[in-house]
Amino acid sequence: MKNIVLYKSKCGNSLQYATWIASELNWELRELSKFKKSEIKNYQNIIFGSGVYMGKMSQIKKILAWFSQKSIIIFACAGNNNIEKDIEVIKKNNFSEEQLSLHKFFYLPGGVDFSKVKGLLKMMLSVFQKVMQKKQNKTEDEIAILEGFTNPTNYVDRLHINDLVSYAKSL
Ligand SMILES: Cc1cc2nc3c(=O)[nH]c(=O)nc-3n(C[C@H](O)[C@H](O)[C@H](O)COP(=O)(O)O)c2cc1C
């Protein structure tokens, strides 16, 4: 039986982690859109990872529907650098307790770089930035988001995959 790493990445961070993980484990690597549900039966172990946008992991609904019975490894890649309370919010926003006990979840730090965003989202962000800049009495979160437009962060590091890789090797 084969093993595979699937990913959905808009800014390249989950892609980078998925590439490192697949190479470390010597597993196949594929973008989720190029993988069909009917192929699941050909794989023994599956890892899925994606970025978090407005609180939600990309493609997570589809993944949780496909793997409602089969346990897989899931990693979320978001803006925070391993901040426990923010990771808890991501878990709550994306999974039920039942789903968290079925699947093995990992968090891999990404960072925020609005300049990497493309297409419609880029246009929406540009409008959002202008509205925010004009807003009076900004909250702390709003100030932090605005800062992100001028000061991108990047916490992507190969070392972060170690726990996930050790777990996958133990399967
Ligand atoms: C428009 C936008 C919205 C984002 N929303 C969130 C969010 O709600 N929570 C969070 O922790 N990170 C958020 N981020 C940060 C991304 O999750 C982070 O950049 C992640 O590494 C992207 O993964 P990807 O490059 O694989 O798509 C956001 C980034 C952008 C550009």
PDBQT file of the ligand as one rigid body, heavy atoms in Angstrom, charges set to zero:
ROOT
HETATM    1  C1  LIG A 201      -6.129  37.018   3.649  1.00  0.00    +0.000 C 
HETATM    2  C2  LIG A 201      -5.465  36.230   4.733  1.00  0.00    +0.000 A 
HETATM    3  C3  LIG A 201      -6.224  35.796   5.809  1.00  0.00    +0.000 A 
HETATM    4  C4  LIG A 201      -5.621  35.060   6.830  1.00  0.00    +0.000 A 
HETATM    5  N1  LIG A 201      -6.380  34.645   7.898  1.00  0.00    +0.000 NA
HETATM    6  C5  LIG A 201      -5.775  34.029   8.937  1.00  0.00    +0.000 A 
HETATM    7  C6  LIG A 201      -6.527  33.645  10.095  1.00  0.00    +0.000 A 
HETATM    8  O1  LIG A 201      -7.726  33.849  10.188  1.00  0.00    +0.000 OA
HETATM    9  N2  LIG A 201      -5.864  33.055  11.118  1.00  0.00    +0.000 N 
HETATM   10  C7  LIG A 201      -4.513  32.803  11.074  1.00  0.00    +0.000 A 
HETATM   11  O2  LIG A 201      -3.956  32.293  12.045  1.00  0.00    +0.000 OA
HETATM   12  N3  LIG A 201      -3.790  33.111   9.971  1.00  0.00    +0.000 NA
HETATM   13  C8  LIG A 201      -4.388  33.715   8.915  1.00  0.00    +0.000 A 
HETATM   14  N4  LIG A 201      -3.669  34.038   7.799  1.00  0.00    +0.000 N 
HETATM   15  C9  LIG A 201      -2.262  33.586   7.684  1.00  0.00    +0.000 C 
HETATM   16  C10 LIG A 201      -2.182  32.306   6.823  1.00  0.00    +0.000 C 
HETATM   17  O3  LIG A 201      -2.893  31.263   7.445  1.00  0.00    +0.000 OA
HETATM   18  C11 LIG A 201      -0.705  31.903   6.672  1.00  0.00    +0.000 C 
HETATM   19  O4  LIG A 201      -0.065  32.846   5.848  1.00  0.00    +0.000 OA
HETATM   20  C12 LIG A 201      -0.529  30.499   6.111  1.00  0.00    +0.000 C 
HETATM   21  O5  LIG A 201       0.818  30.142   6.248  1.00  0.00    +0.000 OA
HETATM   22  C13 LIG A 201      -0.952  30.386   4.668  1.00  0.00    +0.000 C 
HETATM   23  O6  LIG A 201      -0.766  29.075   4.239  1.00  0.00    +0.000 OA
HETATM   24  P1  LIG A 201      -0.636  28.746   2.685  1.00  0.00    +0.000 P 
HETATM   25  O7  LIG A 201       0.505  29.594   2.185  1.00  0.00    +0.000 OA
HETATM   26  O8  LIG A 201      -0.291  27.305   2.621  1.00  0.00    +0.000 OA
HETATM   27  O9  LIG A 201      -1.948  29.040   2.049  1.00  0.00    +0.000 OA
HETATM   28  C14 LIG A 201      -4.249  34.753   6.766  1.00  0.00    +0.000 A 
HETATM   29  C15 LIG A 201      -3.487  35.186   5.662  1.00  0.00    +0.000 A 
HETATM   30  C16 LIG A 201      -4.081  35.921   4.657  1.00  0.00    +0.000 A 
HETATM   31  C17 LIG A 201      -3.234  36.359   3.499  1.00  0.00    +0.000 C 
ENDROOT
TORSDOF 0
